Amino acid sequence: MHSCLRCSQGRPQIDRRRGRLILTEPARGPLGFPRVKAYQLLRAPAWFNRLTSVARTILGVHCPVRIAFVRSTCGAGPFYVLGLGLVIIGHDDIEQIVNRIMTTRLRPVSDVEAYIMAMMEPARLVRRNELREIVRLCVIAHELGHALALENELVFTSRLASELFADYCSGLVAGTVGVDPELCQLMFEAIGCVGAFCTHPSPARRVRAFLRGYSEGSEFKVLTA
């Protein structure tokens, strides 16, 4: 089977009248029933198409990958649907990541305090829109990393390894574009899994995978400049 066919073996159902994307998960077990999930589709904004194009070009994703922009993934977070070649990214999910970083990794300051800090010490001031743009890029590149792995028929020993490869791809894109790596690290620290039953890598492992990709992306940028 051609690798592009592995990425896309079906089509998601779209209810255009209600503006919904409908996914049907196969039944699990002999007595299981298919699970149907619906997501509210949104019109893709300019930044969505722009960052998707940038990430696809840098990663070299050649197979057609459908990327849906929805209101929310209902707690699932952005994800890639195997067999459909479909990436689903939620507006509310992006905002949740930004909020988590703002509340757990950064300290808010007033305009007056920001002015004083800029005058008195070399403080790094982060604006919400700047952080949001970086989160958008890293998330889209991560999900396209899953598509790239399938396109190239990469085999991973575990789901964690697959996620680390996608984090590496995110770093590759971020490094090539040249965004602030410290802000990207904040994102991977915030979304890393901590606990006994993790389905995703720990913050430290995610950051290391991202930085490895970022380093290679930065070198590529210098060579092609």
Residue frames as a rotation matrix with the C-alpha (Angstrom) as fourth column:
MET 1
0.574 0.819 0.000 0.00
0.819 -0.574 0.000 0.00
0.000 0.000 -1.000 0.00
HIS 2
-0.092 -0.582 0.808 1.34
0.484 -0.736 -0.474 3.45
0.870 0.347 0.349 -0.92
SER 3
-0.720 -0.297 -0.627 2.30
0.689 -0.201 -0.696 5.50
0.081 -0.933 0.350 2.13
CYS 4
-0.887 0.437 0.152 -0.19
-0.429 -0.899 0.086 8.24
0.174 0.011 0.985 1.25
LEU 5
-0.050 0.900 -0.433 -2.99
-0.299 0.400 0.866 5.67
0.953 0.173 0.249 1.26
ARG 6
-0.308 -0.123 -0.943 -1.90
0.778 0.538 -0.324 4.61
0.548 -0.834 -0.070 4.74
CYS 7
-0.975 -0.111 -0.193 -2.43
0.202 -0.805 -0.558 8.20
-0.094 -0.583 0.807 5.86
SER 8
-0.515 0.817 -0.258 -5.89
-0.753 -0.575 -0.319 8.53
-0.409 0.030 0.912 4.36
GLN 9
-0.987 0.158 -0.019 -8.13
0.138 0.908 0.395 5.47
0.080 0.388 -0.918 4.09
GLY 10
-0.151 0.985 -0.082 -11.48
0.987 0.155 0.037 7.16
0.049 -0.075 -0.996 4.57
ARG 11
-0.573 0.042 0.818 -13.27
0.148 -0.977 0.154 10.45
0.806 0.209 0.554 4.91
PRO 12
-0.883 0.317 -0.346 -14.73
0.325 -0.118 -0.938 12.06
-0.339 -0.941 0.001 8.03
GLN 13
-0.113 0.927 0.359 -18.42
0.952 -0.002 0.306 12.83
0.284 0.376 -0.882 7.90
ILE 14
-0.969 -0.200 -0.147 -19.28
0.230 -0.948 -0.222 16.52
-0.095 -0.249 0.964 7.73
ASP 15
0.034 0.998 -0.058 -22.71
0.983 -0.044 -0.181 17.83
-0.183 -0.051 -0.982 8.65
ARG 16
-0.760 -0.427 0.490 -22.57
0.564 -0.807 0.173 21.10
0.322 0.408 0.854 6.73
ARG 17
0.125 0.891 0.437 -26.07
0.305 -0.454 0.837 22.18
0.944 0.028 -0.328 7.77
ARG 18
0.945 0.225 -0.239 -25.10
0.275 -0.149 0.950 22.14
0.178 -0.963 -0.202 11.44
GLY 19
0.495 -0.827 0.267 -21.41
-0.596 -0.547 -0.588 22.88
0.632 0.132 -0.763 10.87
ARG 20
0.569 -0.244 0.785 -20.17
-0.661 0.431 0.614 19.72
-0.488 -0.869 0.084 12.57
LEU 21
-0.219 -0.678 -0.702 -17.37
-0.802 0.535 -0.266 17.25
0.555 0.505 -0.661 12.01
ILE 22
0.651 0.551 0.523 -18.48
-0.743 0.602 0.291 13.72
-0.154 -0.578 0.801 12.93
LEU 23
-0.435 -0.812 -0.389 -16.05
-0.791 0.552 -0.266 10.89
0.431 0.192 -0.882 13.72
THR 24
0.755 0.652 0.062 -17.12
-0.622 0.683 0.383 7.32
0.207 -0.328 0.922 14.29
GLU 25
-0.347 -0.880 0.325 -14.74
-0.936 0.347 -0.062 5.15
-0.058 -0.325 -0.944 16.31
PRO 26
-0.221 0.251 -0.943 -14.91
-0.391 0.862 0.321 1.39
0.893 0.440 -0.092 15.65
ALA 27
0.785 0.573 0.236 -16.50
-0.474 0.311 0.824 -0.88
0.399 -0.758 0.516 18.24
ARG 28
-0.379 -0.902 0.206 -14.21
-0.813 0.219 -0.539 -2.30
0.441 -0.372 -0.817 20.89
GLY 29
-0.800 0.044 0.599 -14.73
-0.350 0.776 -0.524 -5.93
-0.488 -0.629 -0.605 21.78
PRO 30
-0.888 0.444 0.122 -17.43
0.410 0.642 0.648 -8.34
0.210 0.625 -0.752 20.54
LEU 31
0.024 0.954 -0.300 -20.20
1.000 -0.026 -0.001 -6.56
-0.009 -0.300 -0.954 22.45
GLY 32
-0.538 -0.314 -0.782 -18.98
0.426 -0.902 0.070 -3.02
-0.727 -0.295 0.620 21.91
PHE 33
0.587 0.734 0.343 -20.75
0.735 -0.305 -0.606 -0.32
-0.340 0.608 -0.718 19.97
PRO 34
-0.189 -0.642 0.743 -19.22
0.834 -0.505 -0.225 2.31
0.519 0.577 0.630 17.67
ARG 35
0.008 0.109 -0.994 -18.62
0.751 -0.657 -0.066 5.64
-0.660 -0.746 -0.087 19.41
VAL 36
0.192 0.155 0.969 -19.73
0.848 -0.523 -0.085 8.76
0.494 0.838 -0.232 17.58
LYS 37
-0.127 -0.296 -0.947 -18.17
0.729 -0.675 0.113 12.12
-0.673 -0.676 0.301 18.40
ALA 38
0.495 0.360 0.791 -19.17
0.802 -0.539 -0.257 15.49
0.334 0.762 -0.555 16.93
TYR 39
-0.340 -0.670 -0.660 -17.07
0.766 -0.605 0.220 18.64
-0.546 -0.430 0.718 16.85
GLN 40
0.718 0.627 -0.301 -18.20
0.388 -0.720 -0.575 22.15
-0.578 0.296 -0.761 15.94
LEU 41
-0.002 -0.718 0.696 -16.36
1.000 -0.011 -0.009 23.28
0.014 0.696 0.718 12.83
LEU 42
0.447 0.045 -0.893 -15.03
0.206 -0.977 0.054 26.83
-0.870 -0.209 -0.446 12.60
ARG 43
0.964 -0.179 0.199 -13.92
0.148 -0.267 -0.952 28.77
0.223 0.947 -0.231 9.55
ALA 44
0.314 -0.925 -0.215 -10.13
0.943 0.277 0.184 28.48
-0.111 -0.261 0.959 9.43
PRO 45
0.851 -0.042 -0.524 -8.56
0.029 -0.992 0.126 31.89
-0.525 -0.123 -0.842 10.19
ALA 46
0.808 -0.557 -0.192 -5.63
-0.403 -0.283 -0.870 33.28
0.431 0.780 -0.453 8.23
TRP 47
0.032 -0.855 0.518 -3.07
-0.998 0.000 0.061 32.33
-0.052 -0.519 -0.853 10.88
PHE 48
0.363 0.187 0.913 -4.24
-0.342 0.938 -0.056 28.71
-0.867 -0.292 0.405 10.78
ASN 49
0.967 0.028 0.252 -3.67
0.220 0.402 -0.889 28.35
-0.126 0.915 0.382 7.05
ARG 50
0.621 -0.779 0.083 -0.38
-0.607 -0.545 -0.579 30.27
0.496 0.309 -0.811 7.20
LEU 51
-0.012 -0.660 0.751 1.18
-0.951 0.240 0.196 28.24
-0.310 -0.711 -0.631 10.03
THR 52
0.576 0.280 0.768 -0.07
-0.095 0.956 -0.277 24.97
-0.812 0.087 0.578 8.55
SER 53
0.974 -0.228 0.004 1.58
0.010 0.024 -1.000 25.80
0.228 0.973 0.025 5.23
VAL 54
0.316 -0.903 0.292 4.84
-0.881 -0.393 -0.262 26.72
0.351 -0.174 -0.920 6.97
ALA 55
0.042 -0.277 0.960 4.94
-0.739 0.638 0.216 23.50
-0.672 -0.719 -0.178 9.01
ARG 56
0.813 0.311 0.493 4.04
0.072 0.785 -0.615 21.28
-0.578 0.536 0.616 6.05
THR 57
0.855 -0.509 -0.100 6.77
-0.261 -0.256 -0.931 22.82
0.448 0.822 -0.352 3.92
ILE 58
0.091 -0.874 0.478 9.50
-0.981 -0.160 -0.105 22.54
0.169 -0.460 -0.872 6.55
LEU 59
0.005 -0.044 0.999 8.62
-0.565 0.824 0.039 18.97
-0.825 -0.564 -0.021 7.52
GLY 60
-0.735 -0.278 -0.619 8.12
-0.678 0.291 0.675 17.89
-0.008 0.915 -0.403 3.92
VAL 61
-0.411 0.702 0.582 4.68
0.060 0.658 -0.751 16.36
-0.910 -0.274 -0.312 4.40
HIS 62
-0.924 -0.047 -0.379 3.70
-0.366 -0.173 0.914 15.41
-0.109 0.984 0.143 0.86
CYS 63
-0.696 0.716 -0.051 0.59
0.666 0.671 0.325 13.32
0.267 0.193 -0.944 1.40
PRO 64
-0.309 0.661 0.684 -2.72
-0.180 -0.747 0.640 15.19
0.934 0.075 0.349 1.58
VAL 65
-0.727 0.080 -0.682 -3.53
0.671 0.295 -0.680 15.81
0.146 -0.952 -0.268 5.24
ARG 66
0.142 0.842 0.521 -6.90
0.366 -0.533 0.763 17.26
0.920 0.082 -0.383 6.17
ILE 67
-0.836 -0.399 -0.377 -6.65
0.507 -0.296 -0.810 19.76
0.211 -0.868 0.449 9.01
ALA 68
0.126 0.975 0.183 -9.87
0.600 -0.222 0.768 20.72
0.790 0.013 -0.613 10.75
PHE 69
-0.909 -0.298 0.293 -10.24
-0.006 -0.692 -0.722 23.78
0.417 -0.658 0.627 12.98
VAL 70
-0.022 0.928 -0.372 -12.96
0.581 0.315 0.751 23.20
0.814 -0.199 -0.546 15.56
ARG 71
0.503 0.290 0.815 -14.33
-0.415 -0.746 0.521 25.03
0.758 -0.600 -0.255 18.58
SER 72
0.021 -0.463 0.886 -13.13
-0.980 0.168 0.111 22.41
-0.200 -0.870 -0.450 21.05
THR 73
-0.374 -0.193 -0.907 -12.00
-0.446 0.895 -0.006 18.80
0.813 0.403 -0.421 21.13
CYS 74
0.635 0.757 0.156 -13.91
-0.466 0.214 0.858 18.34
0.616 -0.618 0.489 24.40
GLY 75
0.683 -0.410 0.605 -10.83
-0.618 0.118 0.778 17.72
-0.390 -0.904 -0.173 26.51
ALA 76
0.851 -0.362 0.381 -9.00
0.458 0.866 -0.200 15.47
-0.257 0.345 0.903 24.06
GLY 77
0.113 -0.817 -0.566 -6.59
-0.125 -0.576 0.807 18.20
-0.986 -0.020 -0.167 23.01
PRO 78
0.300 -0.078 -0.951 -5.30
-0.941 -0.191 -0.281 18.59
-0.159 0.978 -0.131 19.44
PHE 79
-0.025 -0.306 0.952 -4.89
-0.221 0.930 0.293 15.15
-0.975 -0.203 -0.091 17.85
TYR 80
-0.516 -0.227 -0.826 -4.17
-0.855 0.083 0.512 13.21
-0.048 0.970 -0.237 14.69
VAL 81
0.423 0.762 0.490 -6.66
-0.630 0.636 -0.446 10.60
-0.651 -0.120 0.749 13.47
LEU 82
-0.680 -0.694 0.234 -4.92
-0.365 0.598 0.714 7.52
-0.636 0.400 -0.660 12.12
GLY 83
-0.535 0.431 0.727 -6.42
0.668 0.743 0.052 6.13
-0.518 0.513 -0.685 8.93
LEU 84
0.590 0.797 0.128 -8.15
0.733 -0.462 -0.499 9.37
-0.339 0.388 -0.857 7.99
GLY 85
-0.378 -0.788 0.487 -5.12
0.879 -0.470 -0.079 11.59
0.291 0.398 0.870 7.53
LEU 86
0.401 0.690 0.602 -6.94
0.346 -0.723 0.598 14.12
0.848 -0.032 -0.529 9.67
VAL 87
-0.747 -0.570 -0.343 -5.57
0.581 -0.309 -0.753 16.62
0.323 -0.762 0.562 12.18
ILE 88
0.401 0.901 0.168 -8.09
0.586 -0.393 0.708 18.21
0.704 -0.185 -0.686 14.54
ILE 89
-0.741 -0.645 -0.188 -7.11
0.598 -0.505 -0.622 21.37
0.306 -0.573 0.760 16.38
GLY 90
0.287 0.932 -0.220 -9.46
0.912 -0.196 0.361 23.20
0.294 -0.304 -0.906 18.72
HIS 91
0.077 -0.163 0.984 -9.59
0.044 -0.985 -0.167 26.93
0.996 0.056 -0.068 19.31
ASP 92
0.781 0.305 0.545 -10.41
-0.492 -0.237 0.838 26.44
0.385 -0.922 -0.035 22.99
ASP 93
0.833 -0.521 -0.184 -7.61
0.552 0.770 0.320 23.89
-0.025 -0.369 0.929 23.38
ILE 94
-0.027 -0.844 0.536 -5.03
0.658 -0.419 -0.626 26.41
0.752 0.336 0.567 22.19
GLU 95
0.170 0.162 0.972 -6.38
-0.405 -0.888 0.219 28.97
0.898 -0.431 -0.085 24.65
GLN 96
0.980 0.197 0.029 -6.26
-0.117 0.448 0.887 26.44
0.162 -0.872 0.462 27.49
ILE 97
0.412 -0.904 -0.114 -2.59
0.884 0.427 -0.189 25.79
0.219 -0.023 0.975 26.83
VAL 98
-0.201 -0.457 0.867 -1.86
0.267 -0.877 -0.400 29.52
0.942 0.151 0.298 26.72
ASN 99
0.539 0.490 0.685 -3.78
-0.506 -0.462 0.729 30.06
0.673 -0.740 -0.001 29.97
ARG 100
0.931 -0.214 -0.296 -1.93
0.354 0.730 0.585 27.20
0.090 -0.649 0.755 31.65
ILE 101
-0.003 -0.986 0.168 1.43
0.873 -0.084 -0.480 28.70
0.487 0.145 0.861 30.72
MET 102
-0.118 -0.002 0.993 0.37
-0.054 -0.999 -0.009 32.19
0.992 -0.054 0.118 31.78
THR 103
0.655 0.520 0.548 -0.86
-0.547 -0.175 0.819 31.02
0.521 -0.836 0.170 35.18
THR 104
0.970 -0.243 0.030 1.75
0.163 0.732 0.661 28.38
-0.182 -0.636 0.750 36.04
ARG 105
0.286 -0.926 0.248 4.95
0.957 0.287 -0.030 29.45
-0.044 0.246 0.968 34.28
LEU 106
-0.444 -0.402 0.801 4.76
0.523 -0.842 -0.133 33.24
0.728 0.360 0.584 34.07
ARG 107
-0.361 0.299 -0.884 4.04
0.817 -0.355 -0.454 36.09
-0.449 -0.886 -0.116 36.47
PRO 108
0.325 0.551 0.768 1.60
0.840 -0.542 0.033 38.78
0.434 0.635 -0.639 35.28
VAL 109
-0.566 -0.501 -0.654 2.72
0.713 -0.696 -0.083 42.40
-0.414 -0.514 0.751 35.66
SER 110
0.556 0.741 -0.376 0.99
0.488 -0.657 -0.575 45.73
-0.673 0.136 -0.727 35.20
ASP 111
0.707 -0.265 0.655 1.94
0.557 -0.362 -0.747 48.17
0.435 0.894 -0.108 32.45
VAL 112
0.778 -0.424 0.464 3.69
-0.558 -0.806 0.197 50.39
0.290 -0.412 -0.864 35.01
GLU 113
0.551 -0.575 0.604 5.66
-0.309 0.532 0.788 47.47
-0.775 -0.621 0.116 36.45
ALA 114
0.622 -0.301 0.723 6.58
0.718 0.587 -0.373 46.30
-0.312 0.751 0.582 32.97
TYR 115
0.792 -0.319 0.520 7.91
0.084 -0.787 -0.611 49.76
0.604 0.528 -0.597 32.13
ILE 116
0.654 -0.554 0.515 9.98
-0.748 -0.370 0.551 49.90
-0.114 -0.746 -0.657 35.32
MET 117
0.565 -0.430 0.704 11.35
0.098 0.882 0.461 46.39
-0.819 -0.192 0.540 34.78
ALA 118
0.721 -0.265 0.641 12.36
0.686 0.134 -0.716 47.24
0.103 0.955 0.278 31.23
MET 119
0.720 -0.427 0.547 14.21
-0.264 -0.897 -0.353 50.32
0.642 0.110 -0.759 32.47
MET 120
0.487 -0.474 0.733 15.88
-0.869 -0.181 0.460 48.83
-0.086 -0.862 -0.500 35.55
GLU 121
-0.230 -0.551 0.803 16.69
-0.439 0.795 0.419 45.21
-0.869 -0.256 -0.424 34.68
PRO 122
-0.689 -0.097 -0.719 16.96
-0.720 0.207 0.662 42.95
0.084 0.974 -0.212 31.63
ALA 123
-0.383 0.637 0.670 13.63
-0.259 0.622 -0.739 41.25
-0.887 -0.456 -0.073 32.25
ARG 124
-0.989 0.143 0.050 11.97
0.103 0.395 0.913 39.11
0.110 0.908 -0.405 29.59
LEU 125
-0.449 0.887 -0.111 8.46
-0.483 -0.346 -0.804 40.43
-0.752 -0.307 0.584 29.06
VAL 126
-0.941 0.182 0.285 6.05
0.326 0.710 0.624 38.11
-0.089 0.680 -0.728 27.27
ARG 127
-0.543 0.809 -0.225 2.86
-0.794 -0.582 -0.176 39.32
-0.273 0.083 0.958 25.68
ARG 128
-0.053 0.621 0.782 -0.10
-0.240 0.753 -0.613 36.98
-0.969 -0.220 0.109 25.40
ASN 129
0.825 0.405 -0.394 -0.37
-0.446 0.039 -0.894 37.33
-0.347 0.914 0.212 21.62
GLU 130
0.011 -0.907 -0.420 3.30
-0.961 0.107 -0.255 36.42
0.276 0.407 -0.871 21.19
LEU 131
-0.665 -0.230 0.711 2.89
-0.547 0.798 -0.254 33.32
-0.509 -0.557 -0.656 23.35
ARG 132
0.321 0.886 0.334 -0.33
-0.272 0.424 -0.864 32.34
-0.907 0.187 0.377 21.55
GLU 133
0.644 -0.120 -0.756 1.37
-0.765 -0.065 -0.641 32.49
0.028 0.991 -0.134 18.14
ILE 134
-0.454 -0.886 -0.093 4.18
-0.865 0.464 -0.193 30.21
0.214 -0.007 -0.977 19.32
VAL 135
-0.461 0.371 0.806 1.77
-0.352 0.758 -0.550 27.71
-0.815 -0.537 -0.219 20.86
ARG 136
0.638 0.733 -0.236 -0.20
-0.474 0.132 -0.871 27.61
-0.607 0.667 0.432 17.62
LEU 137
0.305 -0.607 -0.734 2.93
-0.891 0.090 -0.444 26.90
0.335 0.790 -0.514 15.58
CYS 138
-0.686 -0.657 0.313 4.25
-0.728 0.628 -0.277 24.22
-0.014 -0.417 -0.909 17.94
VAL 139
-0.160 0.714 0.681 0.90
-0.351 0.603 -0.716 22.44
-0.922 -0.354 0.154 18.19
ILE 140
0.760 0.457 -0.461 0.31
-0.561 0.104 -0.821 22.35
-0.328 0.883 0.336 14.43
ALA 141
0.033 -0.843 -0.537 3.88
-0.896 0.214 -0.390 21.17
0.444 0.494 -0.748 13.77
HIS 142
-0.633 -0.228 0.740 3.52
-0.641 0.691 -0.335 18.46
-0.434 -0.686 -0.584 16.43
GLU 143
0.259 0.832 0.490 0.36
-0.271 0.550 -0.790 17.04
-0.927 0.071 0.368 14.88
LEU 144
0.775 -0.057 -0.629 1.84
-0.629 0.026 -0.777 17.17
0.061 0.998 -0.016 11.38
GLY 145
-0.353 -0.925 0.142 4.80
-0.936 0.346 -0.070 15.26
0.016 -0.157 -0.987 12.83
HIS 146
-0.209 0.379 0.901 2.44
-0.273 0.862 -0.426 12.33
-0.939 -0.335 -0.077 13.40
ALA 147
0.836 0.533 -0.127 1.33
-0.232 0.133 -0.964 12.55
-0.497 0.835 0.235 9.76
LEU 148
0.327 -0.810 -0.487 4.98
-0.919 -0.152 -0.364 12.64
0.221 0.567 -0.794 8.64
ALA 149
-0.495 -0.513 0.702 5.76
-0.712 0.702 0.011 9.51
-0.498 -0.494 -0.712 10.66
LEU 150
0.223 0.673 0.705 2.90
-0.004 0.724 -0.689 7.61
-0.975 0.151 0.164 9.04
GLU 151
0.849 0.079 -0.523 3.77
-0.488 -0.266 -0.832 8.88
-0.204 0.961 -0.187 5.58
ASN 152
0.043 -0.942 -0.333 7.33
-0.915 0.097 -0.393 7.55
0.402 0.322 -0.857 5.99
GLU 153
0.632 0.353 -0.690 6.11
-0.171 0.932 0.320 4.32
0.756 -0.084 0.649 7.60
LEU 154
-0.473 -0.784 0.402 8.08
-0.569 -0.076 -0.819 4.89
0.673 -0.616 -0.410 10.80
VAL 155
0.388 0.529 -0.755 7.56
0.242 0.732 0.637 2.24
0.889 -0.430 0.156 13.48
PHE 156
-0.168 -0.383 0.908 7.74
-0.744 -0.555 -0.371 3.21
0.646 -0.739 -0.192 17.15
THR 157
-0.750 -0.214 -0.626 8.19
0.169 0.853 -0.494 0.95
0.640 -0.476 -0.603 20.14
SER 158
-0.431 0.626 -0.650 5.53
0.854 0.051 -0.517 2.79
-0.291 -0.778 -0.557 22.12
ARG 159
0.559 0.704 0.438 3.07
0.772 -0.635 0.037 5.65
0.304 0.318 -0.898 22.01
LEU 160
0.702 -0.362 -0.614 5.49
0.231 -0.699 0.677 7.72
-0.674 -0.617 -0.407 24.09
ALA 161
-0.382 -0.894 0.235 8.15
0.504 0.011 0.863 7.30
-0.774 0.448 0.447 21.41
SER 162
-0.134 0.441 0.887 5.66
0.962 -0.155 0.223 8.45
0.236 0.884 -0.404 18.78
GLU 163
0.861 0.487 -0.149 4.86
0.509 -0.814 0.281 11.55
0.016 -0.317 -0.948 20.82
LEU 164
0.315 -0.832 -0.457 8.55
0.230 -0.401 0.887 12.35
-0.921 -0.384 0.065 21.29
PHE 165
-0.508 -0.446 0.737 9.09
0.805 0.058 0.591 12.16
-0.306 0.893 0.329 17.54
ALA 166
0.335 0.719 0.609 6.23
0.828 -0.533 0.174 14.63
0.450 0.446 -0.774 17.04
ASP 167
0.836 -0.121 -0.535 7.81
0.293 -0.725 0.623 16.91
-0.463 -0.678 -0.571 19.68
TYR 168
-0.236 -0.967 0.097 11.08
0.505 -0.037 0.863 16.68
-0.830 0.253 0.497 17.75
CYS 169
-0.281 0.217 0.935 9.23
0.937 -0.148 0.316 17.70
0.207 0.965 -0.162 14.57
SER 170
0.804 0.592 -0.058 7.74
0.582 -0.764 0.277 20.65
0.120 -0.257 -0.959 16.43
GLY 171
0.450 -0.731 -0.513 11.24
0.202 -0.476 0.856 21.73
-0.870 -0.489 -0.066 17.40
LEU 172
-0.414 -0.598 0.686 12.47
0.786 0.145 0.600 21.31
-0.459 0.788 0.410 13.84
VAL 173
0.197 0.591 0.782 9.81
0.853 -0.497 0.160 23.72
0.483 0.635 -0.602 12.59
ALA 174
0.929 0.188 -0.318 10.28
0.344 -0.753 0.561 26.19
-0.134 -0.631 -0.764 15.45
GLY 175
0.155 -0.963 -0.222 14.06
0.388 -0.147 0.910 26.22
-0.909 -0.227 0.351 14.97
THR 176
-0.416 -0.262 0.871 13.79
0.906 -0.031 0.423 26.75
-0.084 0.965 0.250 11.23
VAL 177
0.499 0.676 0.543 11.34
0.667 -0.699 0.257 29.62
0.553 0.234 -0.800 11.70
GLY 178
-0.513 -0.828 0.225 13.46
0.429 -0.475 -0.769 31.05
0.744 -0.298 0.599 14.51
VAL 179
0.508 0.729 0.459 10.89
-0.140 -0.456 0.879 31.59
0.850 -0.511 -0.130 17.27
ASP 180
-0.060 -0.518 0.853 11.90
-0.920 -0.304 -0.248 31.99
0.388 -0.800 -0.458 20.92
PRO 181
-0.283 -0.070 -0.956 12.88
-0.038 0.997 -0.062 28.50
0.958 0.018 -0.285 22.20
GLU 182
-0.995 -0.095 0.034 12.32
-0.033 -0.007 -0.999 29.49
0.095 -0.995 0.004 25.84
LEU 183
-0.346 0.937 0.050 8.63
-0.891 -0.312 -0.330 30.13
-0.294 -0.159 0.943 25.20
CYS 184
0.135 0.346 -0.929 8.36
-0.657 0.733 0.178 26.84
0.742 0.586 0.326 23.35
GLN 185
-0.719 -0.461 -0.521 9.93
0.082 0.688 -0.721 25.07
0.690 -0.561 -0.457 26.32
LEU 186
-0.811 0.478 0.336 7.30
-0.525 -0.344 -0.778 26.61
-0.256 -0.808 0.531 28.58
MET 187
0.099 0.901 -0.423 4.63
-0.978 0.167 0.127 25.01
0.185 0.401 0.897 26.43
PHE 188
0.070 -0.109 -0.992 6.13
-0.238 0.964 -0.123 21.52
0.969 0.244 0.042 26.57
GLU 189
-0.941 -0.337 -0.041 6.70
-0.015 0.163 -0.987 21.85
0.339 -0.928 -0.158 30.30
ALA 190
-0.563 0.789 0.246 3.04
-0.776 -0.402 -0.486 22.79
-0.285 -0.464 0.839 30.72
ILE 191
0.386 0.790 -0.476 1.62
-0.906 0.422 -0.035 19.94
0.173 0.445 0.879 28.62
GLY 192
-0.536 -0.644 -0.545 4.00
-0.485 0.764 -0.425 17.21
0.691 0.037 -0.722 29.76
CYS 193
0.514 0.778 -0.362 2.38
-0.208 0.523 0.827 14.34
0.832 -0.349 0.431 31.62
VAL 194
-0.615 -0.636 0.466 3.13
-0.615 0.017 -0.788 13.90
0.493 -0.772 -0.402 35.32
GLY 195
0.269 0.729 0.629 1.81
-0.941 0.337 0.012 10.83
-0.203 -0.596 0.777 37.11
ALA 196
-0.349 -0.409 0.843 1.85
-0.405 0.877 0.258 7.07
-0.845 -0.251 -0.472 37.24
PHE 197
-0.027 0.444 0.896 -0.39
0.673 0.670 -0.312 6.38
-0.739 0.595 -0.317 34.23
CYS 198
-0.084 -0.109 -0.991 0.84
-0.397 -0.908 0.133 8.80
-0.914 0.405 0.033 31.57
THR 199
0.591 0.307 0.746 -0.13
0.561 0.508 -0.654 8.48
-0.580 0.805 0.129 27.93
HIS 200
0.836 -0.382 0.393 2.29
0.098 -0.602 -0.793 11.25
0.540 0.701 -0.466 26.93
PRO 201
-0.014 -0.950 -0.310 5.95
0.692 0.215 -0.689 11.90
0.722 -0.224 0.655 27.85
SER 202
0.300 0.002 -0.954 7.05
0.884 -0.377 0.277 13.82
-0.359 -0.926 -0.115 30.93
PRO 203
0.962 0.067 -0.265 7.81
0.003 -0.972 -0.235 17.56
-0.273 0.225 -0.935 30.71
ALA 204
0.198 -0.974 -0.113 11.58
-0.462 -0.194 0.866 16.95
-0.865 -0.119 -0.488 30.77
ARG 205
-0.360 -0.319 0.877 11.50
0.493 0.733 0.469 14.36
-0.792 0.601 -0.106 27.98
ARG 206
0.586 0.640 0.496 9.25
0.776 -0.267 -0.572 16.53
-0.234 0.720 -0.653 25.84
VAL 207
0.833 -0.335 -0.441 11.55
-0.298 -0.942 0.154 19.51
-0.467 0.003 -0.884 26.25
ARG 208
-0.160 -0.957 0.244 14.63
-0.222 0.276 0.935 17.44
-0.962 0.095 -0.257 25.33
ALA 209
-0.129 0.174 0.976 12.97
0.825 0.566 0.008 16.08
-0.551 0.806 -0.216 22.18
PHE 210
0.867 0.492 0.072 11.84
0.462 -0.742 -0.486 19.57
-0.186 0.454 -0.871 21.20
LEU 211
0.600 -0.690 -0.404 15.29
-0.445 -0.708 0.548 21.10
-0.665 -0.149 -0.732 21.77
ARG 212
-0.299 -0.686 0.663 16.95
0.269 0.606 0.748 18.40
-0.915 0.403 0.003 19.67
GLY 213
0.194 0.461 0.866 14.67
0.967 0.060 -0.249 19.30
-0.167 0.885 -0.434 16.79
TYR 214
0.945 0.177 -0.274 15.10
0.168 -0.984 -0.057 23.01
-0.279 0.008 -0.960 17.44
SER 215
0.159 -0.973 -0.170 18.88
-0.218 -0.202 0.955 22.69
-0.963 -0.114 -0.244 17.25
GLU 216
-0.451 -0.303 0.840 18.71
0.654 0.528 0.541 20.88
-0.608 0.793 -0.040 13.92
GLY 217
0.516 0.722 0.461 16.18
0.854 -0.391 -0.343 23.38
-0.068 0.571 -0.818 12.60
SER 218
0.790 -0.291 -0.539 18.41
-0.101 -0.930 0.354 26.29
-0.605 -0.225 -0.764 13.58
GLU 219
-0.287 -0.939 0.192 21.39
0.029 0.192 0.981 24.70
-0.958 0.287 -0.027 11.80
PHE 220
-0.177 0.311 0.934 19.29
0.935 0.349 0.061 24.16
-0.307 0.884 -0.352 8.68
LYS 221
0.841 0.528 -0.120 18.21
0.484 -0.832 -0.270 27.81
-0.242 0.169 -0.955 8.76
VAL 222
0.367 -0.795 -0.483 21.85
-0.301 -0.593 0.747 28.95
-0.880 -0.129 -0.457 8.90
LEU 223
-0.480 -0.607 0.633 22.88
0.338 0.539 0.772 26.66
-0.809 0.585 -0.054 6.03
THR 224
-0.121 0.538 0.834 20.05
0.992 0.103 0.077 27.88
-0.045 0.836 -0.546 3.79
ALA 225
0.505 0.312 -0.805 20.27
0.428 -0.900 -0.081 31.58
-0.749 -0.304 -0.588 4.72
